[in-house]
């Protein structure tokens, strides 16, 4: 995400009264020490096998709490099991010999019961467990309906304050139905990015699962969910995260999420999670535990966060990805979602922010921040290698990077995929303004990459203005031909789709782009709820756009020619062309993006009969180059043999 101003409004308001204590910037580990650390002689060793957060023992009748909090003077655990009594001596936690971790075993737990709990630190601060898989929120849970989250545990009102973590030994289990899933090849990947809140009125996974038939008909083979781990508030894009192991309850239960992923896999669709690890917001326990209330910033001894951000696009509180503590935490987060939820890939938000080089926060710093950064490259190679160590079976690592070509090329060489935004140029073309309409950046050779699968190209994302909105608002015109006319604009969206999905390499579309969504991104505020118009399906022109999207996507996935590296293109003028050659077929894509009739000479690969895969008609190419005249907005996807659809 590139514009986040709304977060700044709340960032400083959630931390009043937080306290801080001095702490070393070290790697949290269950046993042992980071080289160079000093081990003290006092303390009580953490039981073997105890994980971060909670570990159940004795068949779930006992639980070991384990919190990484070096430098603190005292930590207790409070909760439903001890009446939330901050003075209960039985809740006082042991400090490990190295002084970094606090732990305690609580017995007589009912394995079938949910218990709320918090950590009470230095007799002044109550925080939820950073590793909790469920959070109770006193301000927002009341707005979550039982349809979305049945049987949600009530917040312990009057007993404590702040967010509360939840544990349960014998949680309702989910039995996966799809035993094995082969992820779509990166070269054929077509990603559908969606925000659960603005895609379905019910905003829950149960209903989202019911829409998969629609998405299957569209032909997409991957769904990218905007952030779904616990974020602040309910009505959010999710880029203000606070807890990293807990699915946000506003979208449903953890098992409903698993059932959705399972159903996607059964339909041949991968699930990609939008992961936000540049920053956290004020509800994060890791922010609160080491915070300077006087400056409203993380304290200098915070092992995870910088006091001040190092780049101009930061919001919230920036992670320090050169800290061993942060690396350890991030890797635990990644492993958790990969193994617990069978996620198929991560799209990493603001990946260019993973640097400790201090570029400053002014607008003038943007160019410097975007240049090659060797330390940032090293960080990403480390995370990428860790992901491969967990799952090296075509797992997708997608970066929202937008850095210097040298840096992106090096990351691509490690198998990572880079977001490739062609919104501006493509929208100029659909509106009929040709001066800046060259979208040749779709092609990987423009980036000097060696493989097409390293670029995830798109004309729309959550962050960009909607193409059809701009067509209707700012489109060009000549005589009776007017791009501002809704149906004319939709027809030009068909042409844009024909070009987008013809280019080799993975592609992405934003929700309802296939129906020509024409509500501005800024209506009601950039990140506010947007109207959900499933009734677009009753509009014949929007349905026709859907059909073209579906046809192009399915042809891309089923015909080898669309993955060919033998291609040429001319995307600078009014009539734009893409030519693809393969042993199986040759393809010539032609479109007139002007608002007046245009004639051009097209160098088809060969003479003979060429089939129009959109209209079902054909033409006879008698000589090369072949002179062709196109009406404004007219386009064709020709092939020398009929393509599989």
Secondary structure, 3 states (H helix, E strand, C coil): CCCCHHHHHHHCCCCCCCCCCCCCCCCCCCCCCCCCCCCCCCCCCCCCCCCCEEEEECCCCEEEEEEECCCCCCEEEEEHHHCCCCCCHHHECEECCCCCEEEEEECCCCCCCCEEEEEEECCCEEECCCCCCCEECCCCHHHCCCCCCCCCCCCCCCCCCCCEEEECCCCCCCCCCCCCCCCCCHHHCEEEEECHHHHCCCCCHHHHHHCHHHHHHHCCCEEEECCCECECCCCCCCCCECCCCCECHHHCCHHHHHHHHHHHHHCCCEEEEEECCCEECCCCHHHHHCEECCCCEECCCCCCECCCCCCCCCCCEEECCCCHHHHHHHHHHHHHHHHHCCCCEEEECCHHHCCCCCCCCCHHHHHHHHCCCHHHHHHHHHHHHHHHHHCCCCCEEEECCCCCHHHHHHHHHCCCEEEEECHHHHHHHHHCCHHHCCCHHHCHHHHCCCCHHHEEEECCCCCCCCHHHHHHHHCCEECCEECCCHHHHHHHHHHHHHHHCCCCCCEEEECCHHHCCCCCCCCCCCCCCCCCCHHHHHCHHHHHHHHHHHHHHHHHHHCHHHHCCCEEEECCCCEEEEEEECCCCEEEEEEECCCCCEEEEECCCCCEEEEECCCCCEEEECCCCEEEEECCCCEEEEECCCCCC
